[in-house]
Amino acid sequence: METGKITTWMDQAQPILVAFGLKVLGAIAVFVIGRWLIGLATRLIGAAMTRQQLDPTVQRYLVSFITVALNIILVVAILGYFGVETTSFAALVAGAGVAIGAAWSGLLGNFAAGIFLLVLRPYQVGEYVMIGGIEGTVMELGLFGTTLTTPDNVKTIVGNGKIMGSDIKNYSSNPYRRVELVAQLAGSADAHQAIALLKEAVSKVANISKTPAVDVEILEFNEFGPKLAVRPYCHTDHFWQVYFDTNKTIADTLGAAGFPVATRPVKIYPV
C-alpha cells in the first residue's frame, strides 16, 4: 500500500521536477550567456572610450557602473523567468538608490564634478593653480577631491564640487606670468631716471623672461610722490624667486643712486 502511494507520488512529482530542472538549466544558460554578453559589451564600450582618448580613470568607473547595472538587470530577468514578482524588487532597488543618493549627496556631487574635471582637464598634475580659493601645486586629481601642496608646504585636499562651483586659475597653462611690484619715490625724485635705472637693473634678475621686456612705468601719484609699477615676467616655477630678487634689486638700485627716501609730507596748520 505504502509502495503504491510512493510510486503514485513519484509519478505525479516527476513532471514537476523535470520542468523545474529544465528551468534551472535554462536559468544557468541565461546567466552564462548573459555574463558573456555583458563582458563583450563592456569590452566594446571600453575600446570605444580608448579610441576617443577618454581618461583611464573615467573609463574604469564608467565600465564598472555599466557592468553593475547590466548584472542587476540580468538577475532581475532570471528571477522573472522563475515567476518571482520583480516589480517590488525593482521598487526596492530604486528606493535604496534614492536613499543612498540623499545620504551621499555631497559625496556624489564631488564625484560628478570629478568626472567633469577629468574629462575637461582645466588643470593637470604638476601645474600651479588656484582652485576653491586655495593656491598650490596639483599633486593628485581624484574623483572626489584634488590634492594640492600649498606654497608653505601644506598638503590640502579641495572637494571637486567646490572647485567646479568657483573660478579656476591655472598659472602654468601660459608660458609666463607677470610679477607685480611697486617702487615708491619721493616727490623730489627724478622719475624718468629711476625708470631707466630700474629697467636696466631688473632685466638682469635671474630667470626673468626677455620677451616681453620688464615694464617700469609711473603707476600713480600719491602724497609721498610718484609710485612706479615694476613688472617683470617669468615662468610660474620662478615666480617667488623673481618676486623677492626684484624687490631687493629695487631697493639696492635706488639706494645706490642716492634717491631720497619717500616720507610723508609734514602738514602745517595755521596758528
ZADREN-212639 format. One record per residue (C-alpha): residue in three letters; chain; x, y, z. Coordinates in nm, 2 decimals, padded with zeros to 4 digits. Last residue first. Example, Ala and Ser with C-alpha at 12.3 -4.5 7.8 and 13.67 -1.06 7.14 Angstrom:
2
ser | A | 01.37 | -00.11 | 00.71
ala | A | 01.23 | -00.45 | 00.78
***
This chain:
271
val | A | 04.80 | 12.90 | 01.42
pro | A | 04.76 | 12.77 | 01.07
tyr | A | 04.83 | 12.40 | 01.02
ile | A | 05.15 | 12.28 | 00.86
lys | A | 05.13 | 11.93 | 00.72
val | A | 05.46 | 11.75 | 00.70
pro | A | 05.49 | 11.54 | 00.39
arg | A | 05.50 | 11.16 | 00.44
thr | A | 05.84 | 11.03 | 00.35
ala | A | 05.99 | 10.88 | 00.04
val | A | 06.36 | 10.81 | 00.09
pro | A | 06.58 | 11.02 | -00.13
phe | A | 06.73 | 10.86 | -00.44
gly | A | 07.11 | 10.82 | -00.40
ala | A | 07.18 | 10.60 | -00.70
ala | A | 07.30 | 10.32 | -00.47
gly | A | 06.97 | 10.33 | -00.27
leu | A | 06.75 | 10.33 | -00.58
thr | A | 06.94 | 10.03 | -00.72
asp | A | 06.96 | 09.83 | -00.40
ala | A | 06.60 | 09.87 | -00.30
ile | A | 06.47 | 09.79 | -00.65
thr | A | 06.71 | 09.49 | -00.68
lys | A | 06.59 | 09.35 | -00.34
asn | A | 06.23 | 09.37 | -00.46
thr | A | 06.33 | 09.21 | -00.79
asp | A | 06.50 | 08.92 | -00.61
phe | A | 06.19 | 08.86 | -00.39
tyr | A | 05.94 | 08.84 | -00.68
val | A | 06.18 | 08.67 | -00.92
gln | A | 06.24 | 08.39 | -00.67
trp | A | 05.87 | 08.38 | -00.59
phe | A | 05.77 | 08.34 | -00.96
his | A | 06.04 | 08.10 | -01.07
asp | A | 05.82 | 07.80 | -01.14
thr | A | 05.55 | 08.03 | -01.28
his | A | 05.77 | 08.13 | -01.57
cys | A | 05.88 | 08.49 | -01.57
tyr | A | 05.77 | 08.84 | -01.65
pro | A | 05.89 | 09.16 | -01.48
arg | A | 05.65 | 09.44 | -01.36
val | A | 05.77 | 09.74 | -01.17
ala | A | 05.49 | 09.99 | -01.13
leu | A | 05.63 | 10.32 | -01.01
lys | A | 05.47 | 10.54 | -00.75
pro | A | 05.53 | 10.92 | -00.79
gly | A | 05.53 | 11.13 | -00.47
phe | A | 05.46 | 11.07 | -00.10
glu | A | 05.11 | 11.21 | -00.11
asn | A | 05.02 | 10.99 | -00.41
phe | A | 05.09 | 10.99 | -00.78
glu | A | 05.01 | 10.69 | -00.98
leu | A | 05.15 | 10.39 | -01.18
ile | A | 05.45 | 10.56 | -01.33
glu | A | 05.61 | 10.30 | -01.56
val | A | 05.86 | 10.01 | -01.54
asp | A | 05.77 | 09.71 | -01.76
val | A | 06.03 | 09.44 | -01.80
ala | A | 06.05 | 09.30 | -02.15
pro | A | 05.80 | 09.06 | -02.30
thr | A | 06.01 | 08.87 | -02.40
lys | A | 06.34 | 08.86 | -02.21
ser | A | 06.17 | 08.64 | -01.94
ile | A | 06.32 | 08.68 | -01.60
asn | A | 06.50 | 08.37 | -01.47
ala | A | 06.78 | 08.56 | -01.29
val | A | 06.75 | 08.94 | -01.24
lys | A | 06.94 | 09.13 | -01.51
ser | A | 06.62 | 09.30 | -01.65
val | A | 06.57 | 09.44 | -01.30
ala | A | 06.88 | 09.65 | -01.32
glu | A | 06.83 | 09.80 | -01.67
lys | A | 06.46 | 09.88 | -01.63
leu | A | 06.52 | 10.00 | -01.27
leu | A | 06.78 | 10.26 | -01.38
ala | A | 06.57 | 10.39 | -01.67
ile | A | 06.26 | 10.42 | -01.46
ala | A | 06.45 | 10.59 | -01.17
gln | A | 06.60 | 10.85 | -01.42
his | A | 06.25 | 10.92 | -01.55
ala | A | 06.10 | 10.96 | -01.20
asp | A | 06.36 | 11.22 | -01.09
ala | A | 06.30 | 11.23 | -00.72
ser | A | 06.16 | 11.54 | -00.54
gly | A | 05.82 | 11.39 | -00.46
ala | A | 05.99 | 11.08 | -00.31
leu | A | 05.96 | 10.76 | -00.50
gln | A | 05.76 | 10.44 | -00.41
ala | A | 05.86 | 10.13 | -00.61
val | A | 05.59 | 09.89 | -00.69
leu | A | 05.57 | 09.51 | -00.77
glu | A | 05.35 | 09.29 | -01.00
val | A | 05.51 | 08.97 | -01.13
arg | A | 05.36 | 08.88 | -01.46
arg | A | 05.32 | 08.53 | -01.59
tyr | A | 05.49 | 08.32 | -01.85
pro | A | 05.44 | 08.03 | -02.09
asn | A | 05.07 | 08.00 | -02.03
ser | A | 04.90 | 07.70 | -01.88
ser | A | 05.10 | 07.71 | -01.56
tyr | A | 04.91 | 07.98 | -01.36
asn | A | 04.58 | 07.79 | -01.39
lys | A | 04.31 | 07.99 | -01.22
ile | A | 03.98 | 07.81 | -01.16
asp | A | 03.68 | 08.02 | -01.05
ser | A | 03.42 | 07.86 | -00.82
gly | A | 03.14 | 07.60 | -00.82
met | A | 03.35 | 07.34 | -01.01
ile | A | 03.62 | 07.36 | -00.74
lys | A | 03.37 | 07.33 | -00.46
gly | A | 03.23 | 07.02 | -00.61
asn | A | 03.58 | 06.88 | -00.66
gly | A | 03.64 | 06.90 | -00.29
val | A | 03.98 | 07.05 | -00.21
ile | A | 04.25 | 06.85 | -00.04
thr | A | 04.55 | 07.04 | 00.11
lys | A | 04.90 | 06.92 | 00.18
val | A | 05.09 | 07.21 | 00.34
asn | A | 05.43 | 07.31 | 00.20
asp | A | 05.40 | 07.69 | 00.27
pro | A | 05.35 | 07.74 | -00.11
thr | A | 05.05 | 07.50 | -00.09
thr | A | 05.07 | 07.13 | -00.20
leu | A | 04.74 | 07.04 | -00.36
thr | A | 04.52 | 06.73 | -00.36
thr | A | 04.21 | 06.74 | -00.58
gly | A | 03.89 | 06.58 | -00.44
phe | A | 03.62 | 06.32 | -00.51
leu | A | 03.73 | 06.16 | -00.84
gly | A | 04.09 | 06.24 | -00.78
leu | A | 04.34 | 06.48 | -00.94
glu | A | 04.67 | 06.44 | -00.75
met | A | 04.97 | 06.66 | -00.67
val | A | 04.84 | 06.99 | -00.81
thr | A | 05.07 | 07.28 | -00.70
gly | A | 04.92 | 07.55 | -00.48
glu | A | 04.66 | 07.82 | -00.43
ile | A | 04.33 | 07.76 | -00.24
gly | A | 04.02 | 07.97 | -00.31
gly | A | 03.83 | 07.67 | -00.44
ile | A | 04.11 | 07.63 | -00.70
met | A | 04.42 | 07.84 | -00.76
val | A | 04.67 | 07.67 | -00.98
tyr | A | 05.03 | 07.56 | -01.02
glu | A | 05.06 | 07.26 | -01.25
gly | A | 05.22 | 06.93 | -01.15
val | A | 04.92 | 06.71 | -01.21
gln | A | 04.68 | 06.87 | -01.46
tyr | A | 04.45 | 07.16 | -01.49
pro | A | 04.13 | 07.26 | -01.68
arg | A | 04.11 | 06.89 | -01.78
leu | A | 03.76 | 06.88 | -01.93
val | A | 03.71 | 06.50 | -01.89
leu | A | 03.89 | 06.45 | -01.56
leu | A | 03.73 | 06.77 | -01.42
phe | A | 03.39 | 06.67 | -01.54
ile | A | 03.42 | 06.33 | -01.38
gly | A | 03.54 | 06.49 | -01.06
ala | A | 03.24 | 06.72 | -01.05
ala | A | 03.01 | 06.41 | -01.06
phe | A | 03.21 | 06.25 | -00.78
asn | A | 03.21 | 06.57 | -00.57
gly | A | 02.83 | 06.59 | -00.61
leu | A | 02.81 | 06.22 | -00.52
leu | A | 02.99 | 06.29 | -00.20
gly | A | 02.77 | 06.58 | -00.12
ser | A | 02.45 | 06.39 | -00.19
trp | A | 02.57 | 06.08 | -00.01
ala | A | 02.27 | 06.04 | 00.22
ala | A | 02.02 | 06.15 | -00.04
gly | A | 02.18 | 05.93 | -00.31
ile | A | 02.18 | 05.63 | -00.08
ala | A | 01.81 | 05.68 | 00.00
val | A | 01.72 | 05.73 | -00.37
gly | A | 01.92 | 05.42 | -00.47
ala | A | 01.76 | 05.22 | -00.19
gly | A | 01.42 | 05.32 | -00.31
ala | A | 01.51 | 05.23 | -00.67
val | A | 01.63 | 04.89 | -00.56
leu | A | 01.32 | 04.83 | -00.35
ala | A | 01.10 | 04.94 | -00.64
ala | A | 01.28 | 04.69 | -00.87
phe | A | 01.22 | 04.42 | -00.61
ser | A | 00.86 | 04.51 | -00.58
thr | A | 00.81 | 04.48 | -00.95
thr | A | 01.02 | 04.16 | -00.97
glu | A | 00.75 | 03.91 | -00.87
val | A | 00.93 | 03.58 | -00.90
gly | A | 00.80 | 03.36 | -01.18
phe | A | 01.13 | 03.17 | -01.24
tyr | A | 01.19 | 03.38 | -01.55
gly | A | 01.12 | 03.69 | -01.36
leu | A | 01.40 | 03.60 | -01.12
ile | A | 01.63 | 03.55 | -01.42
ala | A | 01.53 | 03.89 | -01.56
val | A | 01.60 | 04.06 | -01.23
val | A | 01.94 | 03.89 | -01.21
leu | A | 02.03 | 04.01 | -01.57
ile | A | 01.91 | 04.37 | -01.50
ile | A | 02.13 | 04.38 | -01.19
asn | A | 02.42 | 04.25 | -01.39
leu | A | 02.37 | 04.52 | -01.65
ala | A | 02.38 | 04.79 | -01.39
val | A | 02.69 | 04.66 | -01.22
thr | A | 02.88 | 04.63 | -01.55
ile | A | 02.77 | 04.98 | -01.66
phe | A | 02.90 | 05.13 | -01.34
ser | A | 03.22 | 04.94 | -01.36
val | A | 03.27 | 05.05 | -01.72
leu | A | 03.21 | 05.41 | -01.63
tyr | A | 03.44 | 05.40 | -01.33
arg | A | 03.73 | 05.23 | -01.53
gln | A | 03.69 | 05.47 | -01.83
val | A | 03.69 | 05.78 | -01.61
thr | A | 04.02 | 05.67 | -01.46
pro | A | 04.16 | 05.59 | -01.80
asp | A | 04.08 | 05.95 | -01.93
leu | A | 03.89 | 05.93 | -02.26
gln | A | 04.11 | 05.90 | -02.57
gln | A | 03.81 | 05.86 | -02.80
arg | A | 03.96 | 05.53 | -02.92
thr | A | 04.00 | 05.43 | -02.56
met | A | 03.63 | 05.51 | -02.49
ala | A | 03.53 | 05.29 | -02.79
ala | A | 03.76 | 05.01 | -02.66
gly | A | 03.60 | 05.03 | -02.31
ile | A | 03.25 | 05.02 | -02.47
leu | A | 03.34 | 04.71 | -02.67
arg | A | 03.49 | 04.54 | -02.36
thr | A | 03.18 | 04.63 | -02.16
ala | A | 02.95 | 04.48 | -02.42
leu | A | 03.16 | 04.16 | -02.45
gly | A | 03.16 | 04.11 | -02.08
ile | A | 02.79 | 04.18 | -02.05
leu | A | 02.73 | 03.93 | -02.34
trp | A | 02.94 | 03.66 | -02.16
arg | A | 02.75 | 03.73 | -01.84
gly | A | 02.42 | 03.70 | -02.02
ile | A | 02.53 | 03.37 | -02.19
val | A | 02.62 | 03.22 | -01.85
phe | A | 02.32 | 03.36 | -01.67
val | A | 02.08 | 03.25 | -01.95
ala | A | 02.23 | 02.90 | -01.95
ile | A | 02.20 | 02.88 | -01.58
ala | A | 01.84 | 03.00 | -01.59
gly | A | 01.76 | 02.74 | -01.87
leu | A | 01.92 | 02.46 | -01.66
val | A | 01.72 | 02.57 | -01.36
lys | A | 01.40 | 02.59 | -01.57
leu | A | 01.47 | 02.24 | -01.72
gly | A | 01.52 | 02.11 | -01.36
phe | A | 01.19 | 02.27 | -01.26
ala | A | 01.01 | 02.11 | -01.55
val | A | 01.16 | 01.78 | -01.48
leu | A | 01.08 | 01.81 | -01.11
ile | A | 00.72 | 01.90 | -01.19
pro | A | 00.68 | 01.62 | -01.45
gln | A | 00.83 | 01.37 | -01.19
ala | A | 00.62 | 01.48 | -00.90
gln | A | 00.30 | 01.30 | -01.01
asp | A | 00.47 | 00.97 | -01.09
met | A | 00.68 | 01.00 | -00.78
trp | A | 00.37 | 01.05 | -00.57
thr | A | 00.20 | 00.74 | -00.74
thr | A | 00.51 | 00.53 | -00.67
ile | A | 00.52 | 00.65 | -00.31
lys | A | 00.15 | 00.57 | -00.27
gly | A | 00.19 | 00.22 | -00.43
thr | A | 00.48 | 00.14 | -00.20
glu | A | 00.27 | 00.24 | 00.10
met | A | 00.00 | 00.00 | 00.00
***
